[in-house]
Amino acid sequence: MSAIRVACPLCGADDDRPRFEKAGWSIVECRRCGLVYVNPRPDRPDRIYTGAYFEDERYYASYQASRHAYRIGFRTKLRTLGRLGLTGRLLDVGCAFGDFMDEARAHGFDPSGVELCASAAAEAARVGPVHAGPFLEFRSDRPFDVVTFVDTLEHLPDPVAAVRHAASLLAPGGAVAVVVPNVGSRCARWMGTRWHLLLPEEHLVYFDRRTIRRLLEGEGFSIVHEGTAGYGRTLGEILSVLLRGTGWGPRLVRGPLRRIAFEVDLGDLFVVARR
């Protein structure tokens, strides 16, 4: 996989310092704004998002085997959106197979989605309308009340453009809801290069509380909720992450431990902001 050098995806500065080395990739910190990002980064980061991505031990040992667990965390986030008075049309960016969309419908939303992987998008389309392609190419004749980036924004080469495009799709008073890995969390600081979310081929940017605020407020949003995000996980998936690269991951995720599912909070960020 070839690589290209980039300026800071948040502030545009070309002044960084080394932060991590992982799997042959350099992860740096911008000296101006503090954003942590991969530099140089893969020149075509989107090409990994095929059907194989969801069943690859480097990314998901088996997304399909853990979907029931992911829904646990999705429900928690949707309940928060409800408590904030959000309802109506919802666009889920990076909707995968449509599980968040399906839970959103059960919570009273009218869901649509965007997904790069064609096979995943086809399944998600059973829940609601799905654009199979890049988010920045998505257009809609009707505005949305909420745009969600659940474990998505960190994958995008240009998060500023993504949030700006989300703003253009929102009705007056609409909101974005963002869930991202928190490079400033205790877990990330303690684990260092062993942090399970330090995945430079897919996670191109790493936010903390300060940089996610800078991104959203810089695009005209006001923060209405800032907290940590719990994730639904199976015991098999947690063990597979700890044993990533050993070959045990797929067997653990698809084995009987997949039946034990719960929500775990390791300090990642859940931020909701309105315009």
C-alpha positions in Angstrom: 0.0 0.0 0.0 1.6 3.3 -1.1 1.4 6.4 1.0 1.2 10.2 0.6 2.3 13.0 3.0 -0.5 15.3 4.1 -1.0 18.5 6.0 -3.0 18.5 9.3 -6.6 17.5 8.4 -8.0 19.8 11.0 -6.0 23.1 10.7 -4.0 22.7 7.5 -0.6 23.2 9.2 2.4 21.3 7.9 4.2 21.1 11.2 4.0 17.9 13.1 6.0 15.8 15.6 6.2 12.0 15.9 3.7 10.4 18.3 3.5 6.7 17.5 5.0 4.1 15.1 2.5 1.3 14.4 2.6 -1.5 11.7 5.1 0.5 9.6 3.1 3.8 9.8 3.9 7.1 11.4 1.3 8.7 13.6 2.0 12.3 14.3 0.7 15.2 16.3 0.1 18.7 14.8 2.1 21.2 16.7 -0.5 23.9 16.0 -3.8 22.4 16.9 -2.9 19.1 18.6 -4.7 16.7 16.2 -3.1 13.3 16.0 -3.2 11.7 12.5 -1.4 9.3 10.2 1.3 10.9 8.1 2.2 9.8 5.5 -1.1 8.0 5.1 -2.4 5.4 2.7 -3.0 7.0 -0.7 -6.3 5.1 -1.3 -7.7 4.5 2.2 -11.1 3.7 0.8 -10.0 0.6 -1.0 -10.1 -1.5 2.1 -13.9 -1.1 2.5 -15.0 -4.2 0.7 -17.0 -7.2 2.0 -13.8 -8.8 3.2 -13.2 -5.8 5.5 -15.9 -6.9 7.8 -14.5 -10.4 8.2 -10.8 -9.6 8.4 -8.9 -10.1 11.7 -7.0 -6.8 11.1 -10.3 -4.9 11.3 -13.2 -7.0 12.4 -12.6 -10.7 13.0 -16.2 -11.1 12.2 -18.6 -8.2 12.1 -21.5 -10.5 11.3 -21.0 -12.6 14.5 -21.0 -9.5 16.7 -23.9 -7.5 15.2 -26.2 -8.3 18.1 -23.7 -6.9 20.5 -23.1 -3.7 18.6 -26.8 -2.9 18.9 -26.5 -2.7 22.7 -24.2 0.3 22.3 -26.4 1.8 19.5 -29.4 1.8 21.8 -27.6 3.7 24.5 -26.6 6.5 22.0 -30.1 6.7 20.5 -31.6 7.0 24.0 -29.3 10.0 24.5 -30.5 11.6 21.3 -34.0 11.1 22.4 -33.3 12.8 25.8 -31.9 15.8 23.8 -35.2 16.1 22.0 -33.9 14.9 18.7 -36.2 13.1 16.3 -37.2 13.0 12.6 -35.0 12.2 9.6 -31.6 10.6 10.5 -28.7 10.0 8.2 -26.1 7.4 9.4 -22.8 7.9 7.7 -20.9 4.6 7.5 -24.0 2.6 8.2 -22.4 -0.9 7.4 -25.3 -3.4 7.3 -27.9 -1.1 8.7 -28.1 -2.1 12.4 -27.9 1.4 13.7 -30.5 2.5 11.1 -32.7 -0.4 12.3 -32.3 0.6 16.0 -32.9 4.3 15.0 -36.2 3.3 13.4 -37.2 1.5 16.6 -36.5 4.7 18.5 -38.8 6.8 16.3 -36.4 8.1 13.6 -36.8 7.9 9.9 -33.4 6.5 8.9 -31.3 6.7 5.8 -27.6 5.7 5.3 -24.4 6.1 3.5 -22.0 3.2 3.0 -18.8 2.7 0.9 -19.0 -1.1 0.9 -21.5 -2.1 -1.8 -22.5 -5.4 -0.3 -23.1 -3.9 3.1 -25.0 -1.0 1.6 -27.3 -3.5 -0.2 -28.2 -5.2 3.0 -28.7 -1.8 4.8 -31.1 -0.8 2.1 -33.6 -3.2 3.5 -34.0 -0.9 6.4 -34.1 2.4 4.5 -32.6 4.4 1.6 -28.8 4.0 1.4 -26.3 5.8 -0.8 -23.6 3.3 -1.8 -20.6 5.5 -2.2 -18.5 8.4 -0.7 -20.3 10.6 1.8 -19.1 13.8 0.0 -21.0 12.7 -3.1 -24.3 12.2 -1.3 -27.1 14.7 -2.0 -30.7 14.9 -0.8 -33.7 17.0 -1.8 -35.0 16.9 1.8 -33.0 18.0 4.9 -32.1 15.8 7.8 -32.7 16.4 11.5 -29.7 14.4 12.6 -26.5 13.2 10.9 -24.6 10.5 12.8 -20.9 9.5 12.5 -20.8 6.4 14.7 -17.2 5.1 14.5 -16.9 6.8 11.1 -15.2 10.2 11.2 -11.8 8.8 12.2 -11.8 6.8 8.9 -12.3 9.9 6.6 -9.4 11.6 5.0 -11.0 15.1 5.4 -13.1 15.3 8.5 -13.6 19.0 8.1 -15.2 18.6 4.7 -17.4 15.7 6.1 -18.7 17.9 9.0 -19.2 20.8 6.6 -21.2 18.6 4.2 -23.2 17.2 7.1 -24.1 20.8 8.0 -25.3 21.4 4.5 -27.7 18.5 4.8 -29.3 19.5 8.1 -32.6 21.3 8.7 -32.4 24.5 10.8 -31.6 23.4 14.4 -30.4 20.0 13.2 -27.6 18.1 14.9 -24.6 15.9 14.3 -23.8 13.1 16.6 -20.2 11.9 16.6 -18.6 8.8 18.2 -14.8 8.6 17.8 -11.8 7.0 19.5 -10.4 9.3 22.2 -6.6 9.5 21.9 -6.7 11.4 25.2 -8.5 8.7 27.1 -6.8 6.9 30.0 -7.0 3.7 28.0 -5.1 5.2 25.1 -2.5 6.8 27.2 -1.9 3.7 29.2 -1.8 1.3 26.2 0.4 3.5 24.0 1.1 1.7 20.7 -0.8 -1.3 22.0 -4.1 0.7 22.1 -6.6 -1.4 20.2 -7.9 1.5 18.2 -4.5 2.6 16.9 -5.2 1.2 13.4 -3.4 3.4 10.9 -4.6 1.8 7.7 -8.2 2.6 8.6 -8.2 5.1 11.4 -6.5 8.1 9.8 -7.3 10.8 12.5 -7.4 10.6 16.3 -9.4 13.1 18.2 -9.5 14.1 21.9 -12.0 16.4 23.6 -10.2 19.6 22.5 -9.8 18.7 18.8 -13.3 17.3 18.3 -14.6 20.6 19.8 -12.4 22.6 17.5 -13.7 20.7 14.5 -17.4 21.0 15.4 -17.4 24.6 16.7 -15.2 25.6 13.7 -18.1 24.6 11.4 -20.7 26.6 13.3 -22.0 23.9 15.7 -22.7 24.3 19.5 -22.0 21.3 21.7 -25.1 20.1 23.5 -23.8 16.8 24.8 -20.2 15.6 25.5 -19.5 12.4 27.2 -17.9 9.0 26.7 -19.2 6.2 24.5 -19.9 2.7 25.5 -19.6 -0.1 22.9 -21.6 -3.3 22.7 -19.1 -6.1 22.4 -19.1 -9.9 22.8 -16.6 -11.6 25.1 -15.2 -13.4 22.1 -14.6 -10.1 20.3 -12.8 -8.6 23.3 -10.5 -11.6 23.5 -9.9 -11.6 19.8 -8.7 -8.0 20.0 -6.3 -8.9 22.8 -5.0 -11.8 20.6 -5.1 -9.9 17.3 -2.6 -11.3 14.8 -2.4 -14.8 16.4 -5.1 -16.4 14.1 -7.4 -17.0 17.1 -9.6 -14.0 16.4 -12.1 -15.4 14.0 -12.5 -18.6 16.0 -13.1 -16.7 19.2 -15.6 -14.2 17.6 -17.6 -17.0 15.9 -17.4 -19.4 18.8 -19.7 -19.8 21.8 -18.3 -16.7 23.6 -20.2 -14.6 21.1 -23.3 -15.3 23.1 -21.9 -13.2 26.0 -22.5 -9.6 25.1 -22.4 -6.4 27.2 -21.5 -2.7 26.9 -18.0 -1.6 27.8 -16.8 2.1 28.1 -13.1 2.7 27.6 -13.4 6.5 27.4 -14.1 7.1 23.7 -16.0 10.2 22.8 -19.7 10.8 22.1 -20.5 14.4 21.2 -23.7 15.8 19.9 -23.8 19.4 18.5 -26.5 21.5 17.0 -26.5 24.4 14.5 
